[in-house]
Amino acid sequence: RGVRKQFLLTNEKTIYGFATKGEKFPDCSLFTEITDSIACKTVDGLNSVSLSGSARTVGGPTGRVFVGKSCEWIDINQVRTNGQGCADGSKFVIKKEKGTRKQFLLVDGKDILAFIKSGEKFANCSSFTEVTSQVTCKTVDGVAGMSLTANDAVTPAPPPAPSPAPSPA
């Protein structure tokens, strides 16, 4: 419960970062890459889903925090190019409408964040709506300077140089 989750854009990658509430992700003293520990499972009916016929939202974003509704989806890898103000050094915040859950899914060769009413399955939606363009990003100090090393371990950006002490008069 004391952990905050964030989508961060850095080094041409989208990172789902976890930080202690009250702390900023770039200020963590150590980062641990946990992708290899993620276990995927097969979702019944998902292999028959095609997102190619999805409706797309029209118009600009509705605010800094995107709130997903049932049967909507975000292409995580396209937020950088299709989201609003999204580039290295920024973050985006995704919430869900009450009574809706969000799922990370691999569908049609895409990594998506899908929204579905609690107790229902995304594969059972009668239609889908892509909402990637509705995502708005915000610049976060220190995120642009983060880099990935050769072994994909995340390292923090170097701290700013200290200001010189005033000389005595």
N, C-alpha and C positions, 0 to 999 in steps of 0.2 A: 504493500500500500504506500510506502514512502518513496516510490519510484515514479518518475515522470518519463514518458516516452515521446520522442520527437523524430520527425522526418527531417533530415539535414542534407543539403546539397553541398558536396565538397569533392575536389579532385575529380570532377566529372562523374561522380557516383552519387547515388541516393542511399543514404544510411538511415537505418531505423535505430536511433540511439536511446539508451536508457541512462538517466542521471537521477541522483538523489533529489527529491523535491527541495526547492530553494537554491539548488546549484545549477550553474550553466554548464552544458555539456563540454564546451571547449575549455572550461576551467578544471576539469577532472585531472587528477595527477597521473592517472593510468587508464588506458583504454584497452579493452579486451575484445578481440574479434571472435564472435560466437557463431558465425554462419554455419560452420561444420557441425554444430551441435543441434541444429534445427532438424526435426523429423517431420517429413511430409506424410500425408495419408491420402488414399484414394477417396474421392467424394462421389458417391453414387449419382449417376446421371450427368456428371459434369463433362465427361468426354464427348457427349453429344451436343453440348452447348456451342453455338457459333455466335460470336460477338460482331460479325461483319455486318449484320443488319440492324445494329443498334442505332437508336435515335441519338442525336447529339444536341446538347443544350445550345441555345442561341443567346447571345448577350454576354455582358460582363459578369464578373463575380459578384456575389451578394454580400460580401464582407470578408474580413481578415480570416475568420475561421469558417471552413466549409462544413456544412452539416448534411450528411448523406441520408438519402431516403431509400426505401426498399426498391430493389431492382436497378439501382444506379451503380456505376462502377468507374474507377479511376485507373488509368494506365500509369502505374508508378514510374516506369521508365520514360514516359512522355511528359511528365510534369515540367521538367526543365525547359522543354521547347514549346509546350502548349499552355502551361500555366501562366499566371500574371505576375511579372516581376521576379521570375524564378531563375537563379543562376548560382554558381558556386558562391558560398558564403551566406546562403539563405536557408530558411526553414519554412515548412508549411504545416498547418494544424488542421487535422481532420477529426470531426466529431460525428456522432450518429444521432439520428432522430430518436426520440423516446420510443421504446418498443422495437427498436431495430438493432441488429448486431452487425459488426463488420468482420470480414474474413479476408485473409490473404489467399488468393487462388491463382493457379497457373492454368490459363485457359487460352486456347487458340495461339499458343506461343507467346502469350503476354503474361506479365506479372501484374495482377490487378488487386485492387482493394475493392471488394464487393460489399454492398449493403443489402440486407435482407431482413424481413420481419422475423422476430424471434419465433422459433419453432417451425419456420419454413425453410425451404432449400432454394438457393440461388438458381439452380438448374430448372426449377419449376416456375420461374417468372414467365409470364406470357410475352413480355417484351423487355428489352434492356435499354438503358440510357447511359451513354458515356458522358461523364461530367468533368473530365480532366481539365478542360479550359476554364472551369469555374474555380479552380484552386488558385489561391493567392499566396505568394511568398513574402517573407519579411527578412531583411538582412539581420544577421546575428554576428556581433563582433567575435573574431577569433575563429570562425568556422572556415572562412576562405583560406586561412593559413594552415589548416590541418592537412596532413598528407598521409598517404598510405605507403608503407615500406614495401620492399620486394616480396616479403612473405605475407603481405596483406594485413599486417597488424597496424592498427591505427595509432599514430603518434600525435601528441598535442602540438599545437603551434608554439613556437618559442615565445617566452614572455617578453613584453616590451622592455627596452633598455631603460634602466633607472635614470631619472633626471639628475643632472649633476648638482652637488650640494653648493649652496651659495658660498662664495669666498668671503672670509672675514674682512671687515673694513679697515 
